[in-house]
Amino acid sequence: MIRELCREALKDDYLRVLTAANGVEALALADRWILDVLVTDIVMPGLDGFGLLRALRRRYPGMSAIAMTADADYRGRSVQEITTAHGFPWTLLKPFDVSLLCAAVRSLCNGQGAPPQDAGPLSGGQWGAAPQLGATSSPETKGPLENFAR
């Protein structure tokens, strides 16, 4: 499962990785932990990745996040367009190389933010950047979530 693969890869970077099966569980984790980076799948049962980020930003204004998706379109619109509008600095198109996720999380944790604006589609399906935000967040995947917490 992608959630476990991502958790293992990020754990190797000496990060505390918290996982949840859906957006509601992710919000419950946010009640107990200060989140550094949110990695979320876009399509999840119940609360989608966009709703999750909106809810977390009410608690942590300026929270940054990484989006993952298997489809370039969401409800008839370009995922890249929607993630940019929601302020996701990174959007990864599945399948992607897990090293790209690790690099994105490190970038956000180190305050470096988004990839270059001209990044375009990169190997593994990673897209370019949305506007950079000041803070970092926590991670999730298709129906599940992984939170990086301090």
WOSULQUI-V892941 format. One record per residue. N is the residue number from 1. PHI is phi in radians with two decimals (* if undefined). OMEGA is omega in whole degrees, -180 to 180 (none if undefined). NEAR is the number of other ideal C-beta (glycine too) atoms within 8 Angstrom. Layout:
n;phi;omega;near
N;PHI;OMEGA;NEAR
N;PHI;OMEGA;NEAR
//
This chain:
n;phi;omega;near
1;*;-175;6
2;-1.07;-180;10
3;-1.04;-179;13
4;-1.21;177;7
5;-1.05;179;9
6;-1.12;180;15
7;-1.03;-179;11
8;-1.11;-179;8
9;-1.12;-178;12
10;-1.32;177;15
11;-1.06;178;9
12;-1.14;177;7
13;-1.57;178;9
14;1.09;176;4
15;-1.87;170;9
16;-1.44;-176;6
17;-1.99;177;12
18;-1.88;-179;11
19;-2.10;177;11
20;-2.47;-177;14
21;-1.41;-178;7
22;-2.84;-177;13
23;-1.11;-180;17
24;-1.14;177;8
25;-1.12;179;10
26;-1.10;178;17
27;-1.11;178;12
28;-1.11;176;9
29;-1.10;-180;15
30;-1.17;175;13
31;-1.30;-175;5
32;-1.90;-175;5
33;-2.31;169;10
34;-1.51;-175;5
35;-1.58;177;16
36;-1.71;-176;11
37;-2.46;174;16
38;-1.85;172;18
39;-2.02;-174;18
40;-2.30;169;18
41;-1.31;178;14
42;-1.34;-176;14
43;-1.65;177;10
44;-2.47;176;16
45;-1.15;180;4
46;1.32;-177;7
47;-1.48;180;10
48;-1.36;-177;10
49;-1.06;179;15
50;-1.20;177;9
51;-1.10;178;9
52;-1.09;-180;17
53;-1.09;178;16
54;-1.03;-179;9
55;-1.12;180;11
56;-1.21;179;17
57;-1.21;173;10
58;-1.16;179;6
59;-1.50;-177;7
60;-2.21;-179;10
61;-0.95;180;6
62;1.44;-179;8
63;-1.00;177;15
64;-1.74;-176;17
65;-2.74;176;16
66;-2.05;179;19
67;-1.78;173;14
68;-2.18;177;16
69;-2.73;177;15
70;-1.68;-176;6
71;-2.25;-180;8
72;-1.32;179;7
73;-2.12;176;8
74;-2.39;-180;11
75;0.90;175;4
76;1.44;179;4
77;-2.13;177;8
78;-1.15;178;8
79;-1.04;-180;15
80;-1.05;178;10
81;-1.09;-178;8
82;-1.23;180;11
83;-1.13;176;13
84;-1.09;179;10
85;-1.09;179;7
86;-1.52;176;10
87;1.38;174;11
88;-1.33;178;13
89;-1.17;-179;16
90;-2.28;173;14
91;-2.31;-179;14
92;-1.93;179;16
93;-1.66;180;13
94;-1.26;-6;9
95;-1.36;177;4
96;-2.34;177;12
97;-1.32;-177;6
98;-1.05;177;9
99;-1.12;175;7
100;-1.16;177;13
101;-1.10;179;15
102;-1.04;179;12
103;-1.11;180;8
104;-1.14;179;15
105;-1.10;178;16
106;-1.01;-180;9
107;-1.02;-180;12
108;-1.22;179;17
109;-1.11;-180;11
110;-1.58;177;6
111;1.31;-179;6
112;-1.54;174;5
113;1.28;-169;10
114;-1.47;172;12
115;-1.20;179;11
116;-0.98;-178;7
117;-1.03;-179;6
118;-1.64;-176;5
119;-1.05;-179;10
120;1.01;178;6
121;-1.15;-180;7
122;-1.93;179;11
123;-0.98;-180;6
124;1.41;176;10
125;1.53;179;11
126;-1.24;175;15
127;-1.67;178;12
128;-1.26;-165;12
129;-1.71;164;12
130;-1.79;-180;12
131;-1.02;-180;8
132;-1.31;175;8
133;-1.95;-175;10
134;-1.30;-174;5
135;-1.77;173;9
136;-2.09;-171;11
137;-2.50;-177;18
138;-2.55;-170;20
139;-1.90;179;17
140;-2.68;178;20
141;-2.47;-173;15
142;-0.72;-178;10
143;1.41;177;8
144;-1.94;-179;15
145;-2.38;173;21
146;-2.22;-180;17
147;-1.89;174;18
148;-1.80;-174;18
149;-2.19;174;11
150;-1.55;none;5
//
